[in-house]
């Protein structure tokens, strides 16, 4: 890594904090540690964070509430650390904005691999970057999309798809690549779900699929920003 990436870990178990901080520091990361959600909010506001490792069972501000709070203002990757192995809790965590999950107990090697995979998926666009295409503008830090200067209300997945396409405007992204960016490696679903996301995204930005100004369908391959 040319510049150190910063990991914020929020967990009320001191042994986990100490082990993760030591292991990730040895592997070239800066690590911030918080013992509860409120301290996590403070550290997140004070530092430029690349990824958050978030225990769901926290005193005070819960992991779920912390995740919702962060998602209102940032698209920073979040990996849940959870002892709740039932599907409903995991699905709920993913639905409120987490990018991945790791169940406790976990190996540090597995956790590092998950972190690196999520960072790769988010590596195309860093926080604080402005992307523009014709009269579309994306503020990746504030998670604001505007058309002709007016903000557009996009869902989290729509924002991720548009940001991905605008980050490399001549590249044709396959449905599989878009799906991995939106849902992650462990998502079990059809890549055709991306077509539905694209359809709704086009409607929000006023794009005509038959004569696209913004998002072009490259038949048999995928999608890219329209080169017209």
C-alpha positions as a Python dict, from the first residue, in 0.01 Angstrom:
ca = {
    (1, 'X'): (0, 0, 0),
    (2, 'X'): (141, 336, -96),
    (3, 'X'): (-46, 513, 183),
    (4, 'X'): (-167, 347, 497),
    (5, 'X'): (-536, 273, 511),
    (6, 'X'): (-711, 328, 843),
    (7, 'X'): (-931, 62, 1000),
    (8, 'X'): (-1173, 158, 1278),
    (9, 'X'): (-1267, -137, 1498),
    (10, 'X'): (-1554, -103, 1742),
    (11, 'X'): (-1585, -387, 1994),
    (12, 'X'): (-1636, -403, 2370),
    (13, 'X'): (-1400, -703, 2411),
    (14, 'X'): (-1048, -573, 2493),
    (15, 'X'): (-879, -897, 2380),
    (16, 'X'): (-1034, -865, 2033),
    (17, 'X'): (-934, -500, 2005),
    (18, 'X'): (-577, -577, 2110),
    (19, 'X'): (-542, -878, 1879),
    (20, 'X'): (-690, -705, 1573),
    (21, 'X'): (-488, -388, 1628),
    (22, 'X'): (-162, -581, 1660),
    (23, 'X'): (-225, -808, 1359),
    (24, 'X'): (-349, -535, 1125),
    (25, 'X'): (-70, -298, 1229),
    (26, 'X'): (182, -570, 1138),
    (27, 'X'): (15, -591, 797),
    (28, 'X'): (52, -221, 722),
    (29, 'X'): (-272, -65, 843),
    (30, 'X'): (-340, 213, 1089),
    (31, 'X'): (-594, 95, 1345),
    (32, 'X'): (-830, 299, 1563),
    (33, 'X'): (-1009, 125, 1851),
    (34, 'X'): (-1340, 207, 2020),
    (35, 'X'): (-1511, 16, 2299),
    (36, 'X'): (-1865, 133, 2221),
    (37, 'X'): (-2075, 296, 1952),
    (38, 'X'): (-2052, 649, 2090),
    (39, 'X'): (-1672, 642, 2097),
    (40, 'X'): (-1684, 496, 1747),
    (41, 'X'): (-1892, 790, 1623),
    (42, 'X'): (-1639, 1033, 1770),
    (43, 'X'): (-1339, 860, 1613),
    (44, 'X'): (-1515, 832, 1278),
    (45, 'X'): (-1584, 1207, 1280),
    (46, 'X'): (-1224, 1290, 1372),
    (47, 'X'): (-1037, 1066, 1126),
    (48, 'X'): (-1040, 960, 763),
    (49, 'X'): (-1144, 596, 792),
    (50, 'X'): (-1104, 341, 511),
    (51, 'X'): (-1316, 63, 666),
    (52, 'X'): (-1507, -12, 986),
    (53, 'X'): (-1509, -343, 1174),
    (54, 'X'): (-1827, -328, 1379),
    (55, 'X'): (-1943, -553, 1661),
    (56, 'X'): (-2322, -568, 1657),
    (57, 'X'): (-2364, -628, 2032),
    (58, 'X'): (-2235, -304, 2182),
    (59, 'X'): (-2324, -121, 2504),
    (60, 'X'): (-2509, 208, 2463),
    (61, 'X'): (-2537, 277, 2091),
    (62, 'X'): (-2591, -61, 1925),
    (63, 'X'): (-2401, -179, 1621),
    (64, 'X'): (-2718, -161, 1414),
    (65, 'X'): (-2786, 198, 1519),
    (66, 'X'): (-2422, 293, 1457),
    (67, 'X'): (-2443, 145, 1108),
    (68, 'X'): (-2762, 338, 1029),
    (69, 'X'): (-2605, 661, 1155),
    (70, 'X'): (-2292, 621, 945),
    (71, 'X'): (-2491, 525, 635),
    (72, 'X'): (-2681, 854, 647),
    (73, 'X'): (-2358, 1038, 574),
    (74, 'X'): (-2099, 798, 435),
    (75, 'X'): (-2050, 495, 211),
    (76, 'X'): (-1740, 376, 400),
    (77, 'X'): (-1721, -6, 396),
    (78, 'X'): (-1854, -177, 710),
    (79, 'X'): (-1788, -538, 809),
    (80, 'X'): (-2002, -673, 1090),
    (81, 'X'): (-1844, -883, 1364),
    (82, 'X'): (-2122, -1093, 1505),
    (83, 'X'): (-2191, -1388, 1733),
    (84, 'X'): (-2547, -1384, 1597),
    (85, 'X'): (-2524, -1661, 1340),
    (86, 'X'): (-2892, -1687, 1251),
    (87, 'X'): (-2980, -1575, 901),
    (88, 'X'): (-3233, -1309, 1005),
    (89, 'X'): (-2976, -1106, 1202),
    (90, 'X'): (-2717, -1130, 926),
    (91, 'X'): (-2965, -1031, 656),
    (92, 'X'): (-3083, -739, 870),
    (93, 'X'): (-2725, -616, 911),
    (94, 'X'): (-2664, -631, 537),
    (95, 'X'): (-2994, -457, 465),
    (96, 'X'): (-2914, -161, 691),
    (97, 'X'): (-2586, -98, 511),
    (98, 'X'): (-2312, -343, 611),
    (99, 'X'): (-2095, -472, 325),
    (100, 'X'): (-1997, -808, 473),
    (101, 'X'): (-1998, -1003, 798),
    (102, 'X'): (-1762, -1228, 995),
    (103, 'X'): (-1893, -1456, 1267),
    (104, 'X'): (-1721, -1492, 1602),
    (105, 'X'): (-1492, -1660, 1681),
    (106, 'X'): (-1285, -1579, 1374),
    (107, 'X'): (-923, -1617, 1268),
    (108, 'X'): (-724, -1299, 1218),
    (109, 'X'): (-608, -1430, 883),
    (110, 'X'): (-969, -1476, 768),
    (111, 'X'): (-1062, -1131, 894),
    (112, 'X'): (-771, -971, 707),
    (113, 'X'): (-872, -1150, 386),
    (114, 'X'): (-1230, -1020, 421),
    (115, 'X'): (-1107, -667, 483),
    (116, 'X'): (-878, -677, 181),
    (117, 'X'): (-1159, -812, -41),
    (118, 'X'): (-1401, -539, 65),
    (119, 'X'): (-1137, -268, 21),
    (120, 'X'): (-1065, -397, -329),
    (121, 'X'): (-1432, -365, -419),
    (122, 'X'): (-1438, -9, -289),
    (123, 'X'): (-1092, 77, -419),
    (124, 'X'): (-1204, 233, -745),
    (125, 'X'): (-1336, 548, -585),
    (126, 'X'): (-1201, 706, -267),
    (127, 'X'): (-1400, 922, -26),
    (128, 'X'): (-1383, 1289, -108),
    (129, 'X'): (-1376, 1238, -486),
    (130, 'X'): (-1606, 1428, -721),
    (131, 'X'): (-1714, 1248, -1037),
    (132, 'X'): (-1882, 1419, -1328),
    (133, 'X'): (-2035, 1306, -1654),
    (134, 'X'): (-2215, 1558, -1872),
    (135, 'X'): (-2456, 1727, -1628),
    (136, 'X'): (-2439, 1449, -1366),
    (137, 'X'): (-2225, 1502, -1055),
    (138, 'X'): (-2139, 1257, -774),
    (139, 'X'): (-1991, 1364, -440),
    (140, 'X'): (-1858, 1032, -306),
    (141, 'X'): (-1790, 1165, 45),
    (142, 'X'): (-2133, 1317, 109),
    (143, 'X'): (-2302, 1052, -108),
    (144, 'X'): (-2486, 1316, -310),
    (145, 'X'): (-2582, 1278, -675),
    (146, 'X'): (-2702, 1586, -861),
    (147, 'X'): (-2843, 1644, -1206),
    (148, 'X'): (-2827, 2001, -1338),
    (149, 'X'): (-2741, 2108, -984),
    (150, 'X'): (-3043, 1941, -821),
    (151, 'X'): (-2996, 1649, -582),
    (152, 'X'): (-3137, 1310, -677),
    (153, 'X'): (-3274, 1065, -417),
    (154, 'X'): (-3090, 742, -501),
    (155, 'X'): (-3093, 421, -300),
    (156, 'X'): (-2764, 286, -165),
    (157, 'X'): (-2740, 28, -445),
    (158, 'X'): (-2827, 281, -715),
    (159, 'X'): (-2559, 515, -578),
    (160, 'X'): (-2300, 236, -584),
    (161, 'X'): (-2384, 139, -941),
    (162, 'X'): (-2373, 495, -1074),
    (163, 'X'): (-2048, 566, -888),
    (164, 'X'): (-1891, 250, -1031),
    (165, 'X'): (-1992, 334, -1388),
    (166, 'X'): (-1876, 694, -1356),
    (167, 'X'): (-1542, 596, -1201),
    (168, 'X'): (-1428, 438, -1530),
    (169, 'X'): (-1650, 586, -1795),
    (170, 'X'): (-1518, 399, -2098),
    (171, 'X'): (-1511, 57, -1932),
    (172, 'X'): (-1789, -194, -1996),
    (173, 'X'): (-1887, -343, -1661),
    (174, 'X'): (-2037, -691, -1670),
    (175, 'X'): (-2343, -770, -1462),
    (176, 'X'): (-2123, -992, -1246),
    (177, 'X'): (-1881, -706, -1176),
    (178, 'X'): (-2164, -470, -1088),
    (179, 'X'): (-2329, -732, -866),
    (180, 'X'): (-2004, -790, -677),
    (181, 'X'): (-1969, -417, -614),
    (182, 'X'): (-2326, -385, -491),
    (183, 'X'): (-2372, -702, -291),
    (184, 'X'): (-2030, -858, -230),
    (185, 'X'): (-1881, -1198, -296),
    (186, 'X'): (-2124, -1391, -76),
    (187, 'X'): (-2447, -1260, -227),
    (188, 'X'): (-2656, -1546, -357),
    (189, 'X'): (-2872, -1404, -631),
    (190, 'X'): (-2915, -1363, -1003),
    (191, 'X'): (-2700, -1114, -1189),
    (192, 'X'): (-3017, -1024, -1378),
    (193, 'X'): (-3121, -833, -1064),
    (194, 'X'): (-2876, -569, -1188),
    (195, 'X'): (-3105, -504, -1486),
    (196, 'X'): (-3380, -400, -1246),
    (197, 'X'): (-3142, -166, -1061),
    (198, 'X'): (-3032, -11, -1391),
    (199, 'X'): (-3393, 36, -1501),
    (200, 'X'): (-3479, 223, -1179),
    (201, 'X'): (-3156, 424, -1194),
    (202, 'X'): (-3230, 533, -1549),
    (203, 'X'): (-3577, 644, -1444),
    (204, 'X'): (-3431, 856, -1163),
    (205, 'X'): (-3184, 1035, -1390),
    (206, 'X'): (-3433, 1074, -1675),
    (207, 'X'): (-3249, 844, -1913),
    (208, 'X'): (-3419, 686, -2214),
    (209, 'X'): (-3293, 325, -2256),
    (210, 'X'): (-3372, 337, -2629),
    (211, 'X'): (-3157, 647, -2680),
    (212, 'X'): (-2944, 673, -2364),
    (213, 'X'): (-2766, 994, -2272),
    (214, 'X'): (-2606, 843, -1962),
    (215, 'X'): (-2612, 463, -1919),
    (216, 'X'): (-2559, 251, -2228),
    (217, 'X'): (-2644, -119, -2258),
    (218, 'X'): (-2369, -310, -2439),
    (219, 'X'): (-2558, -617, -2550),
    (220, 'X'): (-2410, -947, -2445),
    (221, 'X'): (-2157, -770, -2223),
    (222, 'X'): (-2297, -526, -1968),
    (223, 'X'): (-2323, -151, -1907),
    (224, 'X'): (-2112, 163, -1935),
    (225, 'X'): (-2159, 538, -1951),
    (226, 'X'): (-2301, 626, -2293),
    (227, 'X'): (-2029, 735, -2532),
    (228, 'X'): (-2242, 976, -2735),
}
